[in-house]
Amino acid sequence: PPLARVPSLSLSTALLLPFLPSLTDGDPPPARPGSVSFEAVKDIEEIQRLLPHRYPFALVDRVVEYEQGVTCVGLKNVTVNEEFFSGHFPGRPIMPGVLQVEAMAQVGGLAMLDPDDPKENFFFGGVDRCKFRKPVTPGDTLLIRATLTKMNKRFGVAKMDAKCFVGEALVSEAELTLYMGS
C-alpha cells in the first residue's frame, strides 16, 4: 500500500510492508528469498519471556509483526543442525509437519497472550483443516503467520488461522484451537 495511506508507521515498518502479509488483504507473498533481514518486533529474549518452550521445541526465533489479540508473524530459521533432521529423513532432510503445526501454535500463542501478564499460558487444543503443501528443508526461513478469528477470554478459548511460508510459497496451513491456562 502507498505510504500516504498508512499513517503512523515507522520508516523501518513502512519499508517492510511489501514483504509482510497484510492484516487485511488475502495472502500476498510474505517474503522474497534473500530480500531483507527482518527487524525484530520481539527478539528471542522477549519470546522466551512469553513462551515456556525451550530448545529443541522453541520454534520461533523472532517476531516481525505483532498486534496483541489480533495477529503475529514470526520467523523460524531452519538449519541442518536441527535434531529432527538426523532421522527425518537421512539423505533427504525435511522438517516434520507436526513441528510446522507446533510453530504455528507458538506464534498463535504469542498473538493471544497478554505480554503484560506473565502468568498467562496456553495449551494446544486442536487442529483442523491442516494441509502440507511443500517440503521445508535446511536453509529455509519459515515465515509463520497466525491471525485470531475468535477469542473468548471468559472461557479461555482462542481460534486462529495459521499459515507457514517459505519465500513466496505457502508450505502449510491450519485452523488452530488454543486454550488459556496456568
C-alpha positions as CSV (number, residue, x, y, z in Angstrom):
1,P,0.0,0.0,0.0
2,P,1.2,3.5,-0.6
3,L,2.8,5.1,2.4
4,A,0.4,8.0,2.3
5,R,-2.5,5.7,3.1
6,V,-0.7,4.1,6.1
7,P,-0.2,6.8,8.8
8,S,1.8,6.4,12.0
9,L,4.3,3.7,10.7
10,S,8.0,3.8,11.5
11,L,10.2,4.1,8.5
12,S,11.5,0.5,9.0
13,T,7.9,-0.9,9.2
14,A,6.9,1.1,6.1
15,L,9.9,-0.4,4.2
16,L,8.9,-3.9,5.2
17,L,5.2,-3.6,4.2
18,P,5.8,-5.0,0.7
19,F,7.3,-8.1,2.2
20,L,4.9,-8.9,5.1
21,P,1.4,-10.5,4.9
22,S,-1.2,-7.7,5.2
23,L,-3.6,-7.8,8.1
24,T,-6.5,-7.0,5.7
25,D,-5.5,-8.4,2.3
26,G,-5.8,-12.1,1.3
27,D,-2.5,-13.9,1.2
28,P,0.1,-11.7,-0.6
29,P,3.6,-13.1,-0.8
30,P,5.1,-12.6,2.6
31,A,8.8,-12.5,1.8
32,R,11.2,-12.8,-1.0
33,P,14.2,-15.2,-0.5
34,G,17.3,-13.2,0.5
35,S,15.4,-9.9,0.1
36,V,15.6,-8.4,3.6
37,S,16.8,-9.2,7.1
38,F,13.5,-8.6,9.0
39,E,13.8,-6.3,12.0
40,A,12.6,-7.9,15.2
41,V,9.5,-6.5,16.9
42,K,10.1,-9.2,19.5
43,D,13.6,-10.7,19.8
44,I,14.4,-14.2,21.2
45,E,14.7,-12.9,24.8
46,E,11.2,-11.4,24.7
47,I,9.8,-14.6,23.1
48,Q,11.4,-16.7,25.9
49,R,9.8,-14.4,28.5
50,L,6.4,-15.1,27.0
51,L,6.6,-18.7,25.9
52,P,7.6,-21.6,28.1
53,H,9.1,-23.6,25.2
54,R,12.9,-24.2,25.1
55,Y,15.3,-26.0,22.8
56,P,14.6,-28.2,20.9
57,F,10.9,-27.1,20.9
58,A,11.4,-23.4,20.8
59,L,10.3,-22.9,17.2
60,V,10.1,-19.1,16.9
61,D,13.3,-17.2,16.5
62,R,11.9,-13.7,16.0
63,V,8.6,-11.8,15.7
64,V,8.5,-9.3,12.8
65,E,4.8,-8.2,13.0
66,Y,2.6,-8.1,16.1
67,E,-0.7,-6.8,17.2
68,Q,-1.8,-8.3,20.6
69,G,-5.1,-10.1,20.4
70,V,-5.1,-9.9,16.6
71,T,-2.1,-11.3,14.7
72,C,1.5,-12.3,15.0
73,V,4.1,-13.1,12.3
74,G,7.2,-15.0,13.4
75,L,10.3,-16.4,11.8
76,K,12.0,-19.8,12.2
77,N,15.4,-20.2,10.7
78,V,15.6,-23.9,9.7
79,T,19.1,-25.2,9.9
80,V,20.7,-28.5,9.1
81,N,21.7,-28.7,12.8
82,E,18.1,-29.3,13.9
83,E,18.0,-32.7,15.8
84,F,15.0,-34.0,13.8
85,F,16.9,-33.9,10.5
86,S,19.1,-36.9,11.5
87,G,16.1,-39.2,11.3
88,H,13.6,-37.3,9.1
89,F,14.9,-38.3,6.6
90,P,18.5,-39.5,6.1
91,G,19.6,-38.3,2.7
92,R,16.6,-36.0,2.2
93,P,16.1,-33.8,5.3
94,I,12.5,-32.5,5.6
95,M,11.1,-30.6,8.6
96,P,8.3,-32.7,10.1
97,G,4.8,-31.3,9.5
98,V,3.9,-31.7,13.2
99,L,6.7,-29.3,14.0
100,Q,5.3,-26.8,11.5
101,V,2.0,-27.0,13.2
102,E,3.7,-26.6,16.6
103,A,5.5,-23.5,15.3
104,M,2.1,-22.1,14.1
105,A,0.7,-22.7,17.6
106,Q,3.6,-20.9,19.3
107,V,3.1,-17.9,17.0
108,G,-0.6,-18.1,17.7
109,G,0.1,-18.2,21.4
110,L,2.1,-15.0,21.2
111,A,-0.8,-13.3,19.4
112,M,-3.3,-14.3,22.1
113,L,-1.3,-13.8,25.2
114,D,-1.2,-10.5,27.1
115,P,2.5,-9.6,27.3
116,D,1.9,-7.6,30.5
117,D,0.6,-10.7,32.3
118,P,3.5,-13.2,32.7
119,K,1.2,-15.7,34.4
120,E,-0.8,-16.3,31.3
121,N,-0.1,-19.5,29.4
122,F,-1.8,-21.6,26.7
123,F,-2.2,-25.2,25.7
124,F,-2.8,-26.7,22.3
125,G,-6.4,-27.7,21.9
126,G,-6.9,-28.8,18.3
127,V,-6.0,-28.7,14.7
128,D,-8.5,-28.6,11.8
129,R,-8.1,-28.3,8.0
130,C,-4.4,-28.9,8.2
131,K,-2.6,-29.1,4.8
132,F,1.1,-29.5,4.0
133,R,1.8,-28.2,0.5
134,K,5.6,-28.2,0.1
135,P,8.6,-29.6,2.0
136,V,10.6,-27.4,4.4
137,T,14.3,-28.1,4.2
138,P,17.6,-26.9,5.8
139,G,18.4,-23.3,4.8
140,D,14.7,-22.3,4.6
141,T,13.3,-19.4,6.6
142,L,9.8,-20.3,7.8
143,L,7.6,-17.3,8.0
144,I,4.7,-18.1,10.3
145,R,1.5,-16.0,10.4
146,A,-1.3,-16.6,12.9
147,T,-4.4,-14.5,12.9
148,L,-7.0,-14.8,15.7
149,T,-10.5,-15.4,14.3
150,K,-12.3,-15.9,17.6
151,M,-11.2,-15.2,21.2
152,N,-13.4,-16.0,24.2
153,K,-11.3,-14.7,27.1
154,R,-14.0,-15.7,29.7
155,F,-13.7,-19.4,28.7
156,G,-10.1,-19.1,27.7
157,V,-10.6,-20.4,24.1
158,A,-9.0,-19.0,21.0
159,K,-9.4,-20.0,17.4
160,M,-7.0,-18.9,14.7
161,D,-6.0,-19.3,11.1
162,A,-2.3,-20.0,10.7
163,K,0.0,-20.3,7.6
164,C,3.6,-21.0,7.0
165,F,5.5,-19.6,4.0
166,V,9.0,-20.2,2.6
167,G,9.7,-17.3,0.3
168,E,6.5,-16.7,-1.6
169,A,5.3,-20.3,-1.3
170,L,2.6,-21.4,1.1
171,V,4.1,-24.6,2.6
172,S,1.5,-25.4,5.3
173,E,-1.7,-24.1,6.9
174,A,-4.2,-25.0,9.6
175,E,-7.0,-23.8,11.8
176,L,-5.9,-24.0,15.4
177,T,-7.7,-24.0,18.8
178,L,-5.7,-22.9,21.9
179,Y,-6.8,-22.9,25.5
180,M,-5.6,-20.4,28.1
181,G,-4.4,-21.9,31.3
182,S,-2.0,-21.6,34.2
